[in-house]
Every structure is written in C-alpha cells, then in structure tokens.
Amino acid sequence: MKFFISTPLGFENTALLEMKEVWPYLLGKDAKTHALSFPEVEVMMGGLEFETELFQALQLNFFLKTANRLLLRMTSFKTKDLPKFYQKFKSLPWKEYLQHGNVEWEVAAQKSRLNNEKRLQESAEKALSEIFAGQTGETPCASIYIRMDDDLCTISLDATGEHLHKRGWSILKGEAPMRETIAAELLREMIGEATPGEVAGATLCDPMMGSGTFLTEARALWSGQFQRDFAFKQWKKCPKLFLSPSFAFNYEIPARAPFKALLGMDINPEMPNITEKNFAEVESQLKAYQRDQFKPQDHKFWAQNSLEAPQGTDTLSPIGKAPQALWMVVNPPYGERLPVAGKGGLKALAAELCRLYKPQKLGILYPEKDKVDPAPNGYKIEKEIKINNGGIRCLFTILTPL
Ligand SMILES: C[S@@+](CC[C@H](N)C(=O)[O-])C[C@H]1O[C@@H](n2cnc3c(N)ncnc32)[C@H](O)[C@@H]1O
C-alpha cells in the first residue's frame, strides 16, 4: 500500500531520518519487533511517499515528531472528466475502512480541467452516500483528501486525525507558543552530527521557555506518544493490536533521555508552573509505557529575567555555576516586549546570552529581518536555517564558540 507523510516545507529530511531511526523497532502483527525491510522513500516537497504494509505504516504516527500527518493513498489517476472521477471514487474499497458515510473533506484543485472543488466534493459525497445507502453517523468518522493537480487526481484517507504537532501532553500554553513540530526540527538541527554521548552529556537550557515546548520536546525526542487518539483507530480495518491499552509495552525501544538535564527560565512568574505541569504530563506518559526502564529527567524551571544574571559568579542561580556542556535554545518574543539589555534588539540578545552563559551551542529563532550578523564575540555562526514560524519568515541560527 502507498502512503504519504506530509511535513512542513524543509522538514522532509528530518522526518525521513526519524522514520529510519524508528523503523527497526516497529512491531509486526505478532506484537514482536518486525523484520520488514525499510521501504524506498521518495522525498518530495512537503513530504515523503513510500509503499509498505498498513500495519507498519500506521505506527509511524506514534513516533514522528517533525511530520504533520500520515495519509493512505487510496488511488491516483489522470482525469479531465467528472463522471470518470465519480466512477473511480465509487470503486474504492471505502466499506473496508469507513464506519459510515459521514466524513470530512479536504479538496484542492489546481491547473486542472476539473478545478471546481465544490463539484468534486459533491460528486464524491454522492458516491459515498450510495455506497453506504444513506447510513450516516452523527459525527464524521474519517477525513478524505482529494487533490487535483495537472489533471492528476489523488485520493487519500487520513490516518492521523488531529495534526501531529498535537502531542497530547503539552496541555497548557503561554503566550506565542511554538509548534511542537518546529521545536523538534530545531532541536534535531542543533543535535546535527553530535554523537548520542555528546548530547547525553549536555545540559539544555531555554532562557525564555514560555510553556516549555523546547523542553518537553527535548525530553520526548526519541519516545513514542501513545495516549492521544489517531484517526485510524476508527477505521473498520484498524489492526486490533492498536486498540489494546497495553500494546505499547511491546516496543523494545531503549528508553532514552536525550539530554543530561533540562533547564528553563522565564521572566513571567506563571511560566515555571505551566512548564512544570506540561513536563509532568510528558514524564507520566513516558513512565506509563517505559515502566521499569523509565528514569525521571533531571530538570529545573524557574522565574528569572535571563538577561539580568544575579550578581556574583553563579549565572544559573538555582543550579549554581553554569554547566560546562551547556546548550541554549531560545524562541524570544519578536516585539517590543523583550527587555534586551542595551540597544540593538534581538541582535543584542544573542551576544548577551553568549556573554552571560558561555554556551557551547546557542540556537536562536528570530525573524529573518533581525539576522544575527556578525556573530557575537568569541562565537561563529555554525548553521542558519530558514523557518516559517506561524507565517513569519524566520531564521534559526546556531552559534558555537570559535
Ligand atoms: C515567544 S515566547 C516563548 C514561547 C515558548 N517557546 C513556547 O513554546 O511556549 C517568549 C517568552 O520569553 C519570555 N521572556 C521575554 N523576555 C524575557 C527575559 N528577559 N527573560 C526571561 N524570559 C523572557 C516571555 O515571558 C515569553 O514567555
């Protein structure tokens, strides 16, 4: 069967890396680690296309942190003609998947003779209501995606449901929270070529943590999410194993805390509590399936203006002296609210953080127009990545000591 994993633009290769990393640990139908070989994957703009077994593909929902969703490709064919579209749509095995004929539609058409999205949807609705002879549930049981591009029609069934950035553990949000998919991508960019040992020796600190998205993502970067719902669980064809509350115990993935410790500060005194609650939820979900292997993550979140280090030598006050292998990652507010010491806006922020904490790595996300240039004293720009953060063109710059 054919699948498509959609990703934000530019995240395709990280999603592929995640898929490769988790593949050896997926389960087979006997609930034991499988032996299916890794599929050939076509990396396209905005996603990955590949063929594999349904049973394995569905499990990617539990593990991919940089993907948006998983679609099952039902078919694709060339057409310029509505009756042909209707016939093809009607011939698909909807009864094997759907409980009834009430579904949600995502229809998009461009550069095609059949470019009227409303008519395409009406035609597909008619076919579905005939297949199900008017059986409709009260709420939609699935989402069907119809794409018409250059007269090529692709019909897919969504296996994910709510967007994958909804992890099911970051419950409380501060102001301007970032998407979990972006946080995961940026953390992966920071990790880059570093060995697992180097990462495990590093302490990660977010000096403007808000509700702690970077920190919760860092905690769970290599762990599964099993407690949120996924659309495929409503399919008639959903493998029974995934409906059992304890199926996640079968995974033999080593429980891994990527970083040695996680630290977070925020000038807003409400944020440490919020982050602590989100973090506790991640910890409790990981513990529920890692069981004996689970080790609590060393962490500390506190209220502080991170640009005003307390007097004396101890810059990370509750911790004492800043750890040697300190990595910092920051998503500052992009506006007037940021009380940067001295003039220079966000440019001064990178320099201040380097001066105060001397991190081994600093990853900073900010609008492209405020580019960090030149690098702060004693640092060089190791990487610069373009990111669309909620419609704002941003850069993620990684600085390392010279
Ligand atoms: C864009 S939000 C961070 C959002 C966070 N990444 C999340 O996903 O929830 C920026 C945060 O920086 C905090 N902040 C602003 N100036 C600060 C400073 N000087 N020291 C510490 N925190 C600061 C704000 O209170 C806000 O929570």
The ligand as a Tripos MOL2 file, in Angstrom:
@<TRIPOS>MOLECULE
LIG
   27    29     1     0     0
SMALL
NO_CHARGES

@<TRIPOS>ATOM
      1 C1          7.7120   33.5050   22.2770 C.3       1 LIG1
      2 S1          7.5890   33.1390   23.9630 S.3       1 LIG1
      3 C2          8.3280   31.5450   24.1040 C.3       1 LIG1
      4 C3          7.3630   30.5030   23.7610 C.3       1 LIG1
      5 C4          7.8730   29.1240   24.0160 C.3       1 LIG1
      6 N1          8.8870   28.7180   23.0600 N.3       1 LIG1
      7 C5          6.6910   28.1660   23.9820 C.2       1 LIG1
      8 O1          6.5700   27.3910   23.0340 O.co2     1 LIG1
      9 O2          5.8420   28.2400   24.8770 O.co2     1 LIG1
     10 C6          8.8180   34.1400   24.6960 C.3       1 LIG1
     11 C7          8.8880   34.0540   26.2000 C.3       1 LIG1
     12 O3         10.0010   34.8290   26.5980 O.3       1 LIG1
     13 C8          9.7220   35.3790   27.8720 C.3       1 LIG1
     14 N2         10.6860   36.4720   28.1000 N.ar      1 LIG1
     15 C9         10.7310   37.6630   27.4800 C.ar      1 LIG1
     16 N3         11.7970   38.3610   27.9250 N.ar      1 LIG1
     17 C10        12.4300   37.5900   28.8320 C.ar      1 LIG1
     18 C11        13.6160   37.7450   29.6170 C.ar      1 LIG1
     19 N4         14.3510   38.8460   29.5650 N.pl3     1 LIG1
     20 N5         13.9710   36.7250   30.4460 N.ar      1 LIG1
     21 C12        13.2420   35.6030   30.5120 C.ar      1 LIG1
     22 N6         12.1240   35.4110   29.7800 N.ar      1 LIG1
     23 C13        11.7290   36.3790   28.9390 C.ar      1 LIG1
     24 C14         8.2570   35.7660   27.7790 C.3       1 LIG1
     25 O4          7.6950   35.8620   29.0690 O.3       1 LIG1
     26 C15         7.6850   34.6000   26.9310 C.3       1 LIG1
     27 O5          7.1470   33.6140   27.7690 O.3       1 LIG1
@<TRIPOS>BOND
     1     1     2 1
     2     2     3 1
     3     2    10 1
     4     3     4 1
     5     4     5 1
     6     5     6 1
     7     5     7 1
     8     7     8 2
     9     7     9 1
    10    10    11 1
    11    11    12 1
    12    11    26 1
    13    12    13 1
    14    13    14 1
    15    13    24 1
    16    14    15 ar
    17    14    23 ar
    18    15    16 ar
    19    16    17 ar
    20    17    18 ar
    21    17    23 ar
    22    18    19 1
    23    18    20 ar
    24    20    21 ar
    25    21    22 ar
    26    22    23 ar
    27    24    25 1
    28    24    26 1
    29    26    27 1
@<TRIPOS>SUBSTRUCTURE
     1 LIG1         1 GROUP 0 **** ****
